[in-house]
């Protein structure tokens, strides 16, 4: 039974690494910098001015 969990742990480690590598590839190969810049500026694009007081 212990070998089953050892094998499952190894498989999950490989799957996690492949997922991580896939995310890195998606971010850096597709050059989505313009999308990320637009998303980063969303909190500052509020048209209404907030009045305190």
C-alpha atoms as one frame of an Amber mdcrd trajectory, in Angstrom:
protein
   0.000   0.000   0.000   2.908   2.350   0.690   4.217   1.997  -2.853   0.832
   3.085  -4.195   1.100   6.383  -2.307   4.738   6.798  -3.314   3.805   6.339
  -6.967   0.830   8.695  -6.661   3.053  11.319  -5.042   5.573  11.038  -7.874
   2.860  11.310 -10.510   1.346  14.386  -8.843   4.785  16.007  -8.656   5.297
  15.507 -12.385   1.789  16.770 -13.193   2.339  19.843 -11.003   5.654  20.614
 -12.697   4.132  20.236 -16.165   1.289  22.565 -15.140   3.771  25.127 -13.811
   5.865  24.916 -16.975   2.701  25.312 -19.073   1.707  28.467 -17.210   5.180
  29.929 -17.702   5.051  29.081 -21.404   1.594  30.669 -21.744   2.741  33.871
 -20.045   6.097  34.369 -21.734   5.611  32.877 -25.200   2.314  34.570 -25.974
   3.681  37.970 -24.870   0.515  39.030 -23.094   2.182  42.087 -21.581  -0.442
  44.435 -23.015  -3.234  42.365 -21.468  -1.451  42.272 -18.119  -0.776  46.008
 -18.214  -4.433  46.723 -18.935  -5.518  44.420 -16.098  -3.031  46.017 -13.706
  -4.460  49.468 -14.440  -8.107  48.473 -13.912  -8.256  49.697 -10.283  -7.151
  53.147 -11.442  -9.677  53.430 -14.289 -12.567  54.437 -12.033 -14.454  57.312
 -13.648 -16.237  58.420 -10.466 -14.400  60.578  -8.018 -14.770  59.575  -4.397
 -15.589  62.376  -1.961 -14.838  61.807   1.704 -16.528  63.901   4.274
